[in-house]
Amino acid sequence: MRYRADVNNRELFIALTLDVAALTTLLYLSGGATNPFTSLYLLQVTLAAVLLDAPSTWSLVALVCMNFAWLTAYYRPLTLPQQGLAMRSVCISPARSSAWCSMPCCSSCS
């Protein structure tokens, strides 16, 4: 049987802090507090409440609150392509349209 070392509170706190830092970086690069994935902060807080002791949990909650407040002021807006560019990439050439039209026919034969 393998020996499994116990994970202590400090190691879990460091791992959750790194997760919060990574999530903050991703949210910064993708629209800041306007990104719907900001709710993933709640996952980190929930994990902290279940796994950590009270002082560490409140420290992580404070860190999450500071990061979210920072994201409301500083972020890189997510730029979407213009509608004309998006429509050009969706257009299907005549050669491709025959392949798309023949796929339902072939799949219905089997």
C-alpha positions in Angstrom: 0.0 0.0 0.0 1.2 3.5 -0.8 2.0 6.1 1.8 -0.1 9.3 1.4 1.1 12.4 3.1 -1.5 14.6 4.6 -2.0 18.0 3.0 -1.9 20.8 5.5 -3.8 24.0 5.7 -0.9 26.1 4.4 -0.5 24.1 1.2 -4.2 24.2 0.4 -4.2 28.0 1.0 -1.3 28.5 -1.3 -3.0 26.3 -4.0 -6.2 28.2 -3.7 -4.4 31.6 -3.8 -2.6 30.5 -7.0 -6.0 29.5 -8.5 -7.4 32.9 -7.6 -4.4 34.6 -9.2 -4.7 32.6 -12.4 -8.5 33.3 -12.6 -7.9 37.0 -12.1 -5.3 37.0 -14.9 -7.7 35.2 -17.2 -10.5 37.6 -16.4 -8.2 40.6 -16.8 -7.4 39.5 -20.3 -11.0 38.7 -21.2 -13.2 41.6 -20.2 -12.7 42.0 -16.4 -15.7 42.1 -14.2 -18.1 42.1 -17.2 -17.1 38.6 -18.0 -19.7 36.1 -16.8 -17.0 33.7 -15.6 -16.4 36.0 -12.6 -18.8 33.7 -10.7 -16.0 31.2 -10.6 -14.6 33.2 -7.7 -17.5 31.7 -5.7 -16.0 28.2 -6.4 -12.7 29.2 -4.8 -14.5 30.7 -1.8 -16.7 27.6 -1.4 -13.6 25.3 -1.5 -11.9 27.5 1.0 -14.9 27.4 3.4 -14.9 23.6 3.2 -11.2 22.8 3.2 -9.5 25.6 5.2 -9.7 26.9 8.7 -11.6 30.1 9.4 -8.7 32.7 9.3 -7.4 31.2 6.1 -10.9 31.3 4.6 -11.4 34.9 5.5 -8.0 35.8 4.1 -9.0 34.1 0.8 -12.4 35.9 0.8 -10.6 39.2 1.3 -8.2 38.4 -1.6 -11.1 37.5 -3.9 -12.9 40.8 -3.0 -9.8 42.8 -3.7 -9.2 41.1 -7.0 -12.8 41.6 -8.1 -12.7 45.2 -7.1 -9.5 45.6 -9.1 -11.1 44.0 -12.1 -13.9 46.5 -12.1 -11.4 49.3 -12.7 -8.6 47.6 -14.6 -9.2 45.1 -17.4 -8.5 44.6 -21.1 -11.8 44.8 -23.0 -12.7 41.8 -25.1 -12.7 42.9 -28.7 -15.0 41.1 -31.0 -14.7 41.0 -34.8 -16.8 43.4 -36.9 -20.1 41.9 -38.2 -18.8 42.0 -41.8 -15.7 39.9 -40.9 -17.8 37.4 -39.1 -20.2 37.0 -42.0 -17.4 36.5 -44.5 -16.0 33.7 -42.5 -19.3 31.9 -42.3 -20.0 32.0 -46.1 -19.7 28.6 -47.7 -18.2 28.2 -51.1 -20.1 26.2 -53.8 -17.6 23.4 -53.5 -18.2 23.1 -49.8 -22.0 23.5 -50.0 -22.3 20.3 -52.0 -20.3 18.4 -49.3 -22.6 19.9 -46.6 -25.7 19.0 -48.6 -24.6 15.4 -49.3 -23.8 14.6 -45.6 -27.4 14.4 -44.5 -28.2 12.3 -47.6 -25.4 9.8 -46.9 -26.2 9.6 -43.2 -29.8 8.9 -43.8 -29.0 6.0 -46.2 -27.2 3.9 -43.5 
